[in-house]
Amino acid sequence: MVGHDGGDRGGGSSTTSPDPLADPDPAALAQILYTSGTTGRPKGVTATHGNLAYGCTLDERRRPLRHSRHFLHAFPVGADAGQTMLVNALNSAATAVAAPAVHPGRFARLIEEYGVGSVFLVPAMAIELLGEPTRPPAGTPPTASGSSARPPPPSPGPSRSASPAPSRAPRSSTTTPPPRRPARSPCSSTPTAPTPRRSPPPCATCGSPPPTGAPLPPGEPGEVRLRTPAAPRAYLGEDAARSEVFQGHWVRMGDLGRLDEDGYLHLLDRERDVIKSGAYKVSTLQVEEALHAHPAVADAAAFGVPHPVLGSVVAAVVVPRGELTVPQLRTFLLDRLAAHELPARLLFRPFLPRNEGGKILKRELRPLLDDEALR
């Protein structure tokens, strides 16, 4: 920094050293992000310095992503995932490569050009890349995806790779701490060969049970809540006073899930997306998984629509790949879904509406069915 000496009247100047920056207060406000607003009005979420820096380290031996010199992502900077990538760029051993958008060909070239060791995507981006008829580049790096439920890989076609890259799906949201873990040892970020063992549970819970409710036995569905040692986030302004999401260090995720006998979490659906059809509760994730299993389905979204007798029934909007008819798809689903899970209404569209974070805007799909009924 160059400063001018106010007492020098002869036009001379002198160079002064900047004052050293004071360490920020871990409890001081560092960030305000807004939720995606897929179901209602976007809300401001505040994060402190302690929250954003949770899991970061100054120890070079413990920096994450040490297995390569670069990692790749295409998240918008205003999204929570984009902000996490900014922290990764400061904290990790690798250099960030930020693509302006996900174009499969361009992404493949960036992976090869920079020798990318890890790719970060949201499920919408993964669907687009996996849907390409071309083979991925040799040595495709491990992939992490988040922000919404990840559908299963599409059925392999003749031109797709038979051995997809290893991947993991960190589960987080704007209301939760960054999905990072403190390094434990100098070799904690050293890559190892893939093994058949199961990945760690995607939901880290520790300490005592939530302030309300109690842990459920294995196999029984219930509400998912998250707790970590990181400083909690909070809603901004008037939303903070009436929030039921933040309860101390516990955060209500808005998801339903179940634990298996080994303590691993299986997500069932977003609580608000569960379809109550007659005496049944239908998981939209399960319906979408069955739809994605068809090789001619490029993308799909399931949701509930009103029914005069059952209350709600399943509807789905599908993006076809190649030749596909509604009868063909219904026949395919008969062996994969129960009768109450079968979509009562199916609509084909060239694309699904998404927000900047890649989440499907299901509220914009329901009017499409109404328009189709009027034709």
Secondary structure, 3 states (H helix, E strand, C coil): CCECCCCCCCCCCECCCCCCCCCCCCCCEEEEEECCCCCCCCCEEEEEHHHHCCCCCCCHHHCCCCCCCEEEECCCCCCHHHHHHHHHHHHCCCEEEECCCCCHHHHHHHHHHHCCCEEEECHHHHHHHHCCCCCCCCCCCCEEECCCCCCCCCCCCCCCCCCCCCEECCCCCCCCCCCCCCCCCCCCCCCCCCCCCCCCCCCCCCCCCCCCCCCCCCCCCEEEEEECCCCCCEECCHHHHCCCCEECCEEEEEEEEEECCCCCEEEEEEHHHCEEECCEEECHHHHHHHHHCCCCEEEEEEEEEEECCCEEEEEEEEEECCCCCHHHHHHHHHCCCCHHHCCCEEEECCCCCECCCCCECHHHCHHHHHHHHHC
